[in-house]
Amino acid sequence: MTAVLWLRRDLRLADLPALRAAADTDGTGTEVLACYVLDPRLRASSGPRRLQYLYDALRDVHRSLDGRLLVTEGDPRHRIPALAEAVGASSVHVSDDFTPFSRRRDEQVRAALGDVELVATGSPYLVSPGRVTKSDGTPYKVFTPFFDAWRRHGWRGPAESGAASARWIDPADVAGHRAVEIPDAGVELELPAGETAALEAWRRFVDDGLDDYAEDRNRPDLAATSRMSAHLKFGTIHPRTMAAELGRGQGAHAYLRELAFRDFYASVVREWPDSTWWNWNRSFDAIEVDDDADAERAFEAWKRGKTGFPIVDAGMRQLAEVGFMHNRVRMIAASFLVKDLHLPWQWGARWFLEQLVDGDMANNQHGWQWAAGCGTDAAPYFRVFNPGTQGKKFDPSGDYVRRWVPELSGVDDVHTLGADRPEGYPQPLVDHGQERAEALRRYGAVR
């Protein structure tokens, strides 16, 4: 028998349940064709850094399989059934996915396959979305009770899989289907991509960074986070692999909680797919936002890191230069956009998705809704981050700001600029105190 392993957000060979299912289809070991379809729709909606990560990760899988990964291009509705027919496959195996786009795509491919079964095994999450529910079967809307139930539910250990798990079909033997060369987006990533890099980065963090993670993870001036977000986005490592190596302690608990947030937001998107671009709390549809010419100019200043608020500008410049921003600074920059500038959260979410290497639909959109107060958070309306206070608390020495805003390299206190504001650095775009009051007025009107 033969099977097709269709890789998507699971660009690895270790801890891959879909690979085990494909290889063991008939119980004696099945020949497996590993493939990836370059879908023009996804390429058009991805920024160059995300594409570069994708291509580098595909090259890593290709090397691990000694060239036996067939990369093709086109609409999966046509390419996957054609590949299955070419190798006489009785089944196509995938890791399940839950974004609205992914669910529509998979239903279309399933219909196009006809008698060939599309088998979804596992997912990119510790606990697949939809499995953790209240006692009456309804989904959780608030993270804390979800987290408690999520821990009680638990998860399986890592799946035993790897390059030696299957008898791989050589793409050269697939008649009528010439593999395309893996492209290059022409950008240089700050950190290496792919399964090999992901496993190395994770083990370094466990050895050197996990113990201090709980205390230091909110400090953008320190190298205190794991930087695993892009690896998780593309599935070059599975969170089960990570959870199995966390051990105990405050750092391990804090990190596990972040993995739970990832599962929670994926569950929210599965249950409320419209929340990827619309307010989860639909009462916020009525909130007053600015969208005139002045708003457009403010948005451009925010994107360029020219707001005159150092911690915001540092984050936006880091994003533009390397495609990453520390999570605490993401929250500060997002709060500034929606509560100081009064702009729609969707504007910022779209910009982040374009720029971030780790841009993930569930995490990004619901992180933005957390900042905007229209998501699943229970009491968000009064939360308006003060950029100066946040900067002082989480970048106390100012090293993070000075790294990304060189105009302030000679300033002692970068978070409280007065007469020492350099001539080349912009004045504040708005008065934070006034805009905070205005934000609370607007939020109060829709409560």
Secondary structure as UniProt FT lines:
FT   STRAND          2..6
FT   TURN            14..15
FT   HELIX           17..23
FT   TURN            24..26
FT   STRAND          31..38
FT   HELIX           40..44
FT   HELIX           48..64
FT   TURN            65..67
FT   STRAND          69..73
FT   HELIX           76..87
FT   STRAND          91..94
FT   HELIX           100..113
FT   TURN            114..115
FT   STRAND          117..120
FT   TURN            129..130
FT   TURN            135..136
FT   HELIX           143..153
FT   HELIX           163..165
FT   STRAND          167..168
FT   HELIX           171..173
FT   TURN            175..176
FT   HELIX           195..208
FT   TURN            211..212
FT   HELIX           213..216
FT   TURN            217..218
FT   TURN            220..221
FT   HELIX           229..234
FT   HELIX           239..243
FT   TURN            244..246
FT   HELIX           250..271
FT   HELIX           273..276
FT   HELIX           282..286
FT   HELIX           293..304
FT   HELIX           310..322
FT   HELIX           327..335
FT   HELIX           336..340
FT   HELIX           345..355
FT   TURN            357..358
FT   HELIX           361..372
FT   TURN            381..382
FT   HELIX           387..394
FT   TURN            396..397
FT   HELIX           399..404
FT   HELIX           406..408
FT   TURN            409..410
FT   TURN            414..415
FT   TURN            419..420
FT   TURN            423..424
FT   HELIX           432..446
//
